[in-house]
Amino acid sequence: MEEGKPLTRRDFLRGTAYGALAARFPAVPGEQAEAQAKAQVVLIRDERVIDESGRINPNVVQEMLDQGLCRLMGEENPLQAWKRLVKPSDVVGIKSNVWFHLPTPNELEQAIFRRLIDVGVKKANIGIDDRGVLQHPVFKASTALINVRPLRTHHWAGIGGCIKNYIMFVSSPWLYHADACSPLGTIWSKPIVKGKTRLNILSLIRTQFYNRGAHHFDQRFVSEYKGLLMGKDPVAVDAVGARLLQLQRVAHFGEDRPLDQPPTHIFVADTKYKLGVSDLRRIDLIKLGWMENVLL
């Protein structure tokens, strides 16, 4: 691919699953890309977040969430950062993910819940749910959403990220599996979610970087990356997440093994549905904390 040529759908599909992302992420952005930069994503890692017995430390999770959000929002105090996202009068749905093998860590859900309470949101106006969001009274009345889930590979979508996490906001999720889940972006225009998402978080505390087949899970392909990835742009967060999964596969296998599907839904969410930025040259990735084997 020629230097400076825009990322295209063909690039996304060419060769291995993340060929285009691999070509673009390491490059130093040019002047034009810098001028167009409009998405910011924060990566924060802490080696203490998983203890020697494999348990997640809730205090460290809270510290990571606070530090990452402060940097994202340009604030020194985490409560001030949250106040820029939500108001005490908001009804807030925390859209989680309950996949048995790698769910959203409860410690992360509770860290978000705690900060919402701290900024004055009523407990009764906060809900945490995944598969029951269409029936959940808080989500039905929500004025704000926090989108949080683990990063993993996915049989139909290539990766399970922030864009994919909203598939439970439709009554027939299977209808969105065509063309590597490219229609996922349409969900974000549904009234139950449109314009409500204040923050997108990918839990990288543990990631699944490889799978084959529907619902496949193998502990050998789980990385204790010990991080959080957050941003206001779900497409940018997912684009960086997709790149990380690729680099984790390369580190593990010595090559980029293709997945069942390339994550074309990320590109389509940008170019067709205008949900955010998929071009890694136009994403400002800020890295905080523990840098050992950061890969990105």
Secondary structure by P-SEA (a helix, b strand, c coil): ccccccccccccccccccaaaaacccccccaaaaaaccbbbbbbbbcccccccccccaaaaaaaaaaaaaaaaccccaaaaaaacccccccccccccccccccccaaaaaaaaaaaaaaccccccccccccccccccccccccbbbbbbbbbbbccccccccccccccccccccccccccccaaaaaaaccccccccccccccccccccccccccccccccccccccccccccaaaaaaaaaaaaaaaaaaacccccccccccaaaaaaccccccccccccccccccccccccccc
